[in-house]
């Protein structure tokens, strides 16, 4: 790994957080307009001189210098899909729509921005996997399982923050599970922990079943799988180092495995903030103890 590739990956993720904060307070039309302008610049459109535009243009230039001929088209395709999904998410937030668990599973892989992030594994490791690897059904399942582990655990971490913002909890795994399966919040967190354990087992099984693509490609593929594993564990570590999800209570959450919720923004309940006990405890315990 080189400094330039890691710095680019970090800057790109920081840009994603900025775009997330901007689109989070916009309606469907506003979010689509913002992301359309953003993706246009990333695809080579003219910079308008704004801070966001200049940042996007800079990242585009560095991506063109570091990505290989196979990974670059993949990145652009994944990022375009993410940009489109942000507009859809904002519209659903406006209408307070909760989709089915299966639909959410598929949609979350698009709106979570992790797909384009995973493409950075290749320039960071100095590899450029051929398309036939990404077309392999076992590899597809392996990557999807990694995506689900990253995204669903993020929904666990961010639930406290999102349920305190109007409309935001409607696009969260915990809310979807509660509605579809008729569970309490405690039971939904229990369910999340159990599902994460299932995903870990599936990841290990799919990894062992990967076919051979020849010695050179196999060596590069091993690097990519390591990148997936580091994304899963790195997401966990980052989530307890940043103030974004648990604020000043993050060390307490790591120690006690209890999250104190803020008052829900979309509820008229007069009850005070409360501790999420067994459910959140078990799901976070699973994530903290996960070893791939």
Secondary structure in CASP SS format (residue, H / E / C, confidence):
PFRMAT SS
TARGET T0000
AUTHOR 0000-0000-0000
METHOD secondary structure of the structure
MODEL  1
X C 1.00
X C 1.00
X H 1.00
X H 1.00
X H 1.00
X H 1.00
X H 1.00
X H 1.00
X H 1.00
X H 1.00
X H 1.00
X H 1.00
X H 1.00
X H 1.00
X H 1.00
X H 1.00
X H 1.00
X H 1.00
X H 1.00
X H 1.00
X H 1.00
X H 1.00
X H 1.00
X H 1.00
X C 1.00
X C 1.00
X C 1.00
X H 1.00
X H 1.00
X H 1.00
X H 1.00
X H 1.00
X H 1.00
X H 1.00
X H 1.00
X H 1.00
X H 1.00
X H 1.00
X H 1.00
X H 1.00
X H 1.00
X H 1.00
X C 1.00
X C 1.00
X C 1.00
X C 1.00
X C 1.00
X C 1.00
X C 1.00
X C 1.00
X H 1.00
X H 1.00
X H 1.00
X H 1.00
X H 1.00
X H 1.00
X H 1.00
X H 1.00
X H 1.00
X H 1.00
X H 1.00
X H 1.00
X H 1.00
X H 1.00
X H 1.00
X H 1.00
X C 1.00
X C 1.00
X C 1.00
X C 1.00
X H 1.00
X H 1.00
X H 1.00
X H 1.00
X H 1.00
X H 1.00
X H 1.00
X H 1.00
X H 1.00
X H 1.00
X H 1.00
X H 1.00
X H 1.00
X H 1.00
X H 1.00
X H 1.00
X H 1.00
X H 1.00
X H 1.00
X H 1.00
X H 1.00
X H 1.00
X H 1.00
X H 1.00
X H 1.00
X C 1.00
X C 1.00
X C 1.00
X C 1.00
X C 1.00
X H 1.00
X H 1.00
X H 1.00
X H 1.00
X H 1.00
X H 1.00
X H 1.00
X H 1.00
X H 1.00
X H 1.00
X H 1.00
X C 1.00
X C 1.00
X H 1.00
X H 1.00
X H 1.00
X H 1.00
X H 1.00
X H 1.00
X H 1.00
X H 1.00
X H 1.00
X H 1.00
X H 1.00
X H 1.00
X C 1.00
X C 1.00
X C 1.00
X C 1.00
X C 1.00
X H 1.00
X H 1.00
X H 1.00
X H 1.00
X H 1.00
X C 1.00
X H 1.00
X H 1.00
X H 1.00
X H 1.00
X H 1.00
X H 1.00
X H 1.00
X H 1.00
X H 1.00
X H 1.00
X H 1.00
X H 1.00
X H 1.00
X H 1.00
X H 1.00
X H 1.00
X H 1.00
X H 1.00
X H 1.00
X H 1.00
X H 1.00
X H 1.00
X H 1.00
X H 1.00
X H 1.00
X H 1.00
X C 1.00
X C 1.00
X C 1.00
X C 1.00
X C 1.00
X H 1.00
X H 1.00
X H 1.00
X H 1.00
X C 1.00
X H 1.00
X H 1.00
X H 1.00
X H 1.00
X H 1.00
X H 1.00
X H 1.00
X H 1.00
X H 1.00
X C 1.00
X C 1.00
X C 1.00
X H 1.00
X H 1.00
X H 1.00
X H 1.00
X H 1.00
X H 1.00
X H 1.00
X H 1.00
X H 1.00
X H 1.00
X H 1.00
X H 1.00
X H 1.00
X H 1.00
X H 1.00
X H 1.00
X H 1.00
X H 1.00
X H 1.00
X H 1.00
X H 1.00
X H 1.00
X H 1.00
X H 1.00
X H 1.00
X C 1.00
X C 1.00
X C 1.00
X C 1.00
X C 1.00
X H 1.00
X H 1.00
X H 1.00
X H 1.00
X H 1.00
X H 1.00
X H 1.00
X H 1.00
X H 1.00
X H 1.00
X H 1.00
X H 1.00
X H 1.00
X H 1.00
X H 1.00
X H 1.00
X H 1.00
X H 1.00
X H 1.00
X H 1.00
X H 1.00
X H 1.00
X H 1.00
X H 1.00
X H 1.00
X H 1.00
X H 1.00
X C 1.00
X C 1.00
X C 1.00
X C 1.00
X C 1.00
X H 1.00
X H 1.00
X H 1.00
X H 1.00
X H 1.00
X H 1.00
X H 1.00
X H 1.00
X H 1.00
X H 1.00
X C 1.00
X C 1.00
X E 1.00
X E 1.00
X C 1.00
X C 1.00
X C 1.00
X C 1.00
X C 1.00
X C 1.00
X C 1.00
X C 1.00
X C 1.00
X C 1.00
X C 1.00
X C 1.00
X C 1.00
X C 1.00
X E 1.00
X E 1.00
X C 1.00
X H 1.00
X H 1.00
X H 1.00
X H 1.00
X H 1.00
X H 1.00
X H 1.00
X H 1.00
X H 1.00
X H 1.00
X H 1.00
X C 1.00
X C 1.00
X C 1.00
X C 1.00
END
